[in-house]
Amino acid sequence: MLSNYQNIGFLGETEQQYNQLIELVIKHKNHQQHSHDFNYDIYRDMNGLELWLILNSNHQITSLEPYFKGQTHQIGVDGLFVDEVYGTGWVQGWINATAYENDEWVNGDCPLIIDVPNVATLGDIGGHIIQMNLCAFAREIEIFDNQESYDNSGQIWASESLSPSGMFTGGEGNITARIHLSGEVVKVNCLVNKLTNLKFYHCQIKSYGGIFDAVYAIDLFEKMPKTGNIITGNYWLTGQICH
């Protein structure tokens, strides 16, 4: 299975490649953030891809998080989790939330777990509606020429569907920011990572709950996707609060 780094044109499968990514961020970082316990060195390019190098208060590297800036979605936040060792974590909430009862959102299009690279900086946002830039990083996908070919394939998912598959992995400690997403490609670009010169695909997918940005390693497709294709599969979901 490909790594999330490959979906934005980086190599990070081996320890050597991972260490090279760390060196790239240290050399080319162009933004920084801080929380009480963690520092964030960030490389960000004009296409929207980012790498977040997270360091603890002892200046030890704890994590390296990929990100791509997708379009804005409305999220009703139930709560968040921060890993106190690694500085990573997630926001839990409802996309397009509409009703809040008994200290939780109870209605909307879909509950989601969203990994957030700077989650330790967010503070108490439970109960609030926020705007988040979301992006889905492909893990395992299938592509179909059009709606007809999808309908004839025997897929169990509707062609426009969204499921928080990472919420059903057995206990709170095993919750992950995984989704199953199916939808129609309405926009596609082949982008180039400026640091590595490696290409990757960025698509906008019309699905249940809205239009979602998704990124794909070149090797996931035999040929470039096009508008009207239907893509279905498993993704890692990441996001950041809009400021």
C-alpha positions as CSV (number, residue, x, y, z in Angstrom):
1,M,0.0,0.0,0.0
2,L,1.3,3.5,-0.9
3,S,2.1,6.0,1.9
4,N,0.2,9.2,2.4
5,Y,3.3,11.1,1.5
6,Q,3.2,9.7,-2.1
7,N,-0.2,11.2,-2.6
8,I,1.4,14.7,-2.6
9,G,4.6,13.8,-4.5
10,F,7.0,12.8,-1.6
11,L,8.7,9.4,-1.0
12,G,8.5,8.2,2.6
13,E,8.3,4.4,2.6
14,T,11.7,3.6,3.9
15,E,13.5,5.0,7.0
16,Q,16.0,6.7,4.7
17,Q,13.3,8.4,2.7
18,Y,11.5,9.5,5.8
19,N,14.7,11.1,7.2
20,Q,15.2,12.8,3.9
21,L,11.7,14.3,4.2
22,I,12.6,15.6,7.7
23,E,15.7,17.2,6.2
24,L,13.6,18.8,3.4
25,V,11.3,20.5,6.0
26,I,14.2,21.7,8.1
27,K,15.8,23.2,5.0
28,H,12.7,24.6,3.2
29,K,10.3,25.5,6.1
30,N,8.5,28.7,5.4
31,H,6.0,28.8,8.3
32,Q,6.0,28.0,12.0
33,Q,3.4,27.5,14.8
34,H,3.6,26.8,18.5
35,S,1.5,25.3,21.2
36,H,2.3,25.0,24.9
37,D,4.1,21.6,24.4
38,F,4.9,21.4,20.7
39,N,6.5,23.4,17.9
40,Y,5.6,23.0,14.3
41,D,8.0,23.6,11.4
42,I,5.9,23.8,8.2
43,Y,6.7,23.6,4.5
44,R,3.9,24.9,2.3
45,D,3.9,25.4,-1.4
46,M,1.7,27.3,-3.9
47,N,-0.3,24.1,-4.9
48,G,-1.6,23.6,-1.4
49,L,0.6,20.7,-0.2
50,E,2.2,20.9,3.2
51,L,4.5,18.9,5.5
52,W,4.3,19.5,9.2
53,L,7.3,18.6,11.3
54,I,6.3,18.3,15.0
55,L,8.8,18.7,17.8
56,N,8.2,18.5,21.5
57,S,9.5,20.9,24.2
58,N,12.8,19.1,24.3
59,H,13.2,19.7,20.5
60,Q,12.8,16.0,19.7
61,I,11.0,15.2,16.5
62,T,7.7,13.4,17.3
63,S,5.9,13.3,13.9
64,L,5.9,14.3,10.3
65,E,2.4,15.0,9.0
66,P,1.4,15.5,5.3
67,Y,-1.5,17.8,4.4
68,F,-3.1,19.3,1.4
69,K,-5.4,22.3,1.5
70,G,-8.9,21.4,0.3
71,Q,-11.9,23.6,0.1
72,T,-14.0,24.6,3.1
73,H,-16.6,22.5,4.9
74,Q,-18.8,23.3,7.9
75,I,-18.1,21.0,10.9
76,G,-20.0,20.8,14.2
77,V,-17.4,19.7,16.7
78,D,-18.2,17.2,19.4
79,G,-14.6,17.1,20.7
80,L,-11.0,16.5,20.0
81,F,-8.1,14.2,21.0
82,V,-4.5,15.2,21.4
83,D,-1.7,12.6,21.7
84,E,0.4,14.1,24.4
85,V,3.5,12.2,23.2
86,Y,3.4,12.9,19.5
87,G,1.4,16.1,19.3
88,T,-0.9,14.6,16.7
89,G,-4.7,14.0,17.1
90,W,-8.1,14.4,15.7
91,V,-11.3,16.4,15.7
92,Q,-14.6,14.5,15.9
93,G,-17.8,16.1,14.6
94,W,-20.5,16.2,12.0
95,I,-20.1,17.6,8.5
96,N,-22.9,20.1,7.8
97,A,-24.1,19.8,11.4
98,T,-27.7,21.1,12.1
99,A,-28.7,20.1,15.6
100,Y,-27.0,20.2,19.0
101,E,-28.5,18.4,21.9
102,N,-27.2,17.2,25.3
103,D,-23.7,18.5,24.6
104,E,-23.3,16.8,21.3
105,W,-24.2,17.3,17.6
106,V,-26.9,14.8,16.7
107,N,-27.7,15.7,13.1
108,G,-25.9,16.5,9.9
109,D,-24.8,14.7,6.8
110,C,-22.2,12.4,8.4
111,P,-20.1,12.1,11.6
112,L,-16.4,12.2,10.9
113,I,-13.0,11.8,12.5
114,I,-10.5,14.3,11.0
115,D,-6.8,14.2,11.7
116,V,-5.4,17.7,12.3
117,P,-1.7,18.3,12.3
118,N,-1.8,21.2,14.7
119,V,-4.7,19.9,16.9
120,A,-2.7,20.8,20.0
121,T,-3.1,24.5,19.2
122,L,-6.9,24.4,19.0
123,G,-8.1,24.6,22.6
124,D,-11.6,23.8,23.6
125,I,-13.8,24.0,20.5
126,G,-16.3,21.3,21.4
127,G,-19.9,22.4,20.7
128,H,-18.9,25.0,18.1
129,I,-19.5,25.1,14.4
130,I,-16.2,25.7,12.6
131,Q,-15.0,26.0,9.0
132,M,-12.4,23.4,8.0
133,N,-10.3,22.8,4.9
134,L,-10.6,19.1,4.3
135,C,-8.7,16.7,2.0
136,A,-8.9,13.0,1.5
137,F,-5.7,11.1,0.9
138,A,-6.3,7.9,-1.2
139,R,-5.4,4.5,0.3
140,E,-7.2,1.9,-1.9
141,I,-9.5,3.0,-4.7
142,E,-11.3,1.8,-7.8
143,I,-12.2,4.0,-10.8
144,F,-15.0,3.7,-13.3
145,D,-15.5,5.4,-16.6
146,N,-19.0,6.7,-15.8
147,Q,-22.1,6.2,-13.9
148,E,-23.3,3.4,-16.1
149,S,-20.1,1.4,-15.7
150,Y,-20.2,1.9,-11.9
151,D,-23.9,0.7,-11.8
152,N,-22.9,-2.4,-13.7
153,S,-20.0,-3.3,-11.5
154,G,-22.0,-4.6,-8.6
155,Q,-20.6,-2.1,-6.0
156,I,-22.4,-2.1,-2.7
157,W,-21.9,1.6,-2.1
158,A,-24.1,4.3,-3.8
159,S,-22.1,6.3,-6.4
160,E,-22.3,9.3,-4.1
161,S,-21.6,8.0,-0.5
162,L,-19.6,8.9,2.5
163,S,-19.0,6.6,5.5
164,P,-16.8,7.2,8.6
165,S,-15.2,3.7,8.4
166,G,-12.5,4.6,11.0
167,M,-15.1,5.1,13.7
168,F,-16.1,1.4,13.5
169,T,-12.7,-0.2,14.3
170,G,-13.5,-1.4,17.9
171,G,-13.1,1.0,20.8
172,E,-12.1,4.6,21.3
173,G,-8.4,3.8,21.3
174,N,-8.7,2.4,17.8
175,I,-10.6,5.3,16.2
176,T,-8.9,6.5,13.0
177,A,-9.5,9.2,10.5
178,R,-10.5,6.8,7.8
179,I,-13.5,7.3,5.4
180,H,-15.0,5.4,2.5
181,L,-15.8,7.9,-0.2
182,S,-17.6,7.4,-3.6
183,G,-18.3,10.1,-6.0
184,E,-18.1,11.7,-9.4
185,V,-14.9,13.5,-10.5
186,V,-15.9,17.1,-11.3
187,K,-12.4,18.6,-11.5
188,V,-8.9,17.1,-11.9
189,N,-5.4,18.4,-12.0
190,C,-1.9,16.9,-12.4
191,L,0.3,18.8,-10.0
192,V,4.1,18.8,-9.5
193,N,5.8,18.7,-6.1
194,K,8.3,21.6,-6.4
195,L,10.8,19.9,-4.1
196,T,10.9,16.5,-5.6
197,N,9.5,17.1,-9.2
198,L,7.2,14.1,-8.7
199,K,3.7,14.4,-10.0
200,F,0.4,13.6,-8.3
201,Y,-3.3,14.0,-9.0
202,H,-5.7,16.4,-7.3
203,C,-9.4,15.7,-7.9
204,Q,-12.6,17.3,-6.6
205,I,-15.2,14.6,-6.0
206,K,-18.9,15.3,-5.9
207,S,-20.4,13.1,-3.2
208,Y,-22.8,12.9,-0.3
209,G,-22.2,15.9,1.9
210,G,-20.6,18.1,-0.7
211,I,-17.6,18.3,-3.0
212,F,-14.4,16.8,-1.5
213,D,-10.8,17.4,-2.4
214,A,-8.7,14.3,-2.8
215,V,-5.1,13.6,-3.7
216,Y,-3.7,10.5,-5.4
217,A,-0.3,9.1,-6.1
218,I,0.3,8.7,-9.9
219,D,0.7,4.9,-9.5
220,L,-2.9,4.5,-8.3
221,F,-4.2,5.0,-11.8
222,E,-3.3,3.5,-15.2
223,K,-4.2,6.9,-16.8
224,M,-5.1,10.3,-15.7
225,P,-8.7,10.5,-14.2
226,K,-11.2,12.7,-16.1
227,T,-14.4,14.5,-15.3
228,G,-17.3,12.1,-15.2
229,N,-15.3,9.2,-13.8
230,I,-16.6,7.6,-10.6
231,I,-14.0,6.9,-7.9
232,T,-14.7,4.8,-4.9
233,G,-12.5,3.7,-2.1
234,N,-10.8,4.2,1.3
235,Y,-9.1,7.4,2.3
236,W,-7.3,9.1,5.2
237,L,-9.1,12.4,6.1
238,T,-7.1,15.4,7.2
239,G,-8.0,19.0,7.8
240,Q,-7.3,22.3,9.4
241,I,-9.4,25.1,10.8
242,C,-9.8,28.1,8.5
243,H,-8.4,31.3,9.9
